[in-house]
Amino acid sequence: MENEKKRTLEVRWHGRGGQGAKSASAILAEVLFEEGKHVQAFPEYGAERQGAPMRAFNRVSDTPIRRRCSVENPNIIVIVDPTMVTSSNPCEGCTSDAVYLVNTPEDAQALRSRMNLSKDARVLVVDATKITLEELGQNRPNAPLLGALSHIFTEVSAETFADHFTKKMKQLPVHVLEANRRAILRGREEAVLA
């Protein structure tokens, strides 16, 4: 039990430039920091352009984090762009009991089978693209994925993520902030676990 409390969780985000993975990674870290956790958040880019594959990372712990290297064995994988399921090798280096949060309309069990995951792995799916197209009129799937993360980081509610997002992005027009709030809350409500 004591060992479990000291465990550092590592998160790897797979997305494309412009989809908000870097921002969502930062928001996750900030929210968990406010909840008393020790955190790190950092991106990794190739070509810095919209649509280019990118990764972002988090570390979360109850104790100070001393590691300063890249995340190689993540416990949680967030796949922001559904094409990254096959194009970015998201399972590389993952722990056998990893949790995969995937933006997809695909059935969670079918995705689990297609990804050939271990029996200990968990898959959480949410159609974040659909949600943001309906709420915002554009494909910015980071907001619903933050809401879905409240299923994994259970000490933090989707409301907390929504409040932090609104505060951090306060320069956006009010109607955009309200649409993102709805998208975050829908991400929590519409996520399905396999």
N, C-alpha and C positions, 0 to 999 in steps of 0.2 A: 504494500500500500504506500509506504513512504517513497519507494522508488518511482511509482507511478506519478506521484505528486511532483517529482523533480524532473520528469520527462520533458524534453523539449520537442514540441510539435513543429514539423517543417511543412510548409505549404509551397507548392509550385503552381503557378498560373501559366496557362498556355493560351495565347490570344494573338490578335493582329493589331498593329498600330491603329489607334483611333477607336478601339472598342472599349477602352476604359479599364483594362487589366491593371495598369500601373496605378491609376487612381484608386481602384477598388482595393488593391494590395495595401496602399497607404492608409485608406480608411479603416480596413480591418485592423491594421497595427495600432492606429490612433484609438479606436474604440476599445480594443483589448488593453491598451496602456491605461486608459481611463478606468478600466475595471481592475487595475492593480497588477496586470501582467507585465513581464519583461518582454520586449518585442524588437524585431528587426523587420524592415521592409526595404527591398531594393530590386530594381529592374535589371534586365539584361537585354540588350538590343543587338540586332544585326544592322541592317540598313534602317536608319531612322526616317521612315516614311509611312504614310497611312497605308494600311493593308499588309505591311511586311510582318512576317512572324516575329513574335517577341515573347519573352518570358519574364515573369516577375516572381519574387520570392518573399516568404515571411518565415520568421521563427517566432515561436510563442512559448514562454516558460513561466513558471512560478518563481524561478530563481534567476539571477543574472546570467546572461548569455555571453559566453566568452568567444564562441566560434565566429570567425569573420570570413569564412570561405563560402563558396556557392552551395546551394542546397542540392545534394546528390541522391539522397534517400528520403524523399518526402513521404509523410504520413497522409497528407491531404493534397489532392490534385484538382485544380479548378480548370476546366476546359471551357474557355469563353467562346471560342469559335468552333462549331461542331465539325468543321473540316479538319481540325487539328487532331481528332480522334485517330485518323489514319495517316496524317501527313507529318506529325511531330513526335511520334513515339512517346506518348504521355506516360506509358507504364515503365519506361526505363528507370531502373534504380529504385523503384517504389517498394515500400515495405509490403509484405504479403497481406497485411490487414489494412491496407490503405483505404481511404474514403475518396471516391471519385465524384465530384460535383460537375455535371456536364450540362451545358446549354444545348438541349436537343428536344425535338418533339418525339423522339424514339422511345419506345417502351423500355423501362429500366432493366427488366430481365433480358430482353433481346440484346440490349447494349452490353450488358455484362457478358453474355455468351459471345457476342461478336468480338469483344475486346479480350476474350480468353482469360478472364481474371480468376484469381484463386478463390476458393470457397470462403475464405476469411475476409476478402475485400467487400466493401459496400459501395453501392452505386446510388447516387441521388441525382435525379434528372429534373430539369425545369425548362420549359420552353421560353427562355429569357428573351429570345429574339421576337417571338410573337407578342409577349407582354410589352416590350418597349415599342414595337411598331404600333400597338393599340394605344398605349398611353402617351408616347412621345412623337409618334409618326416617323421615327428613325431607329436604326439598329444600334443601340447603345446598351448591350446586355449586362453591363456591370451592376446596375442597380438591382435587378431581380436576383442576381447571383449573391449579392450581399444579404438580401432577405433570406435566401435559401441557406446561407452559412449559419444562420441562427439555429438550424437543425443540428449542426456540428458543434458549434461553440454555444452550448445550451445555456450558459450563464449570461448570455447577451441576447436580448429580445430583438426581433425585427424592428420594433419601434425605436430602440436605441440606435440601430444602424440608420434608420430613416432620419432621426433627429440629428445625428452627427453629419450625415450627408447634407442635410439642409443648412446646417451651420457652416460647414466647410465650403459649400458651393453657393453661399449667400449672394454672390455677384450675379447669379443667373436670374432671369425673370421669374416672378412669383409663379406663373402658370407652369413653367418648366420644373421648378422645385416641387410643386404639388404633384405633377405627373411622375417625377422620380420617386416621391414618397409612396404614391400608389403602386408604382412598379416594385419597389422594395417589399412592400407588404404583400403584394401578389406573389412575389418570388417565394416567400415563406409559405403562403397558403397553397400554392400550386405545385410545390416540389413533391416528388414521389420517390420513395426509398425502395431499393431492391435488396 
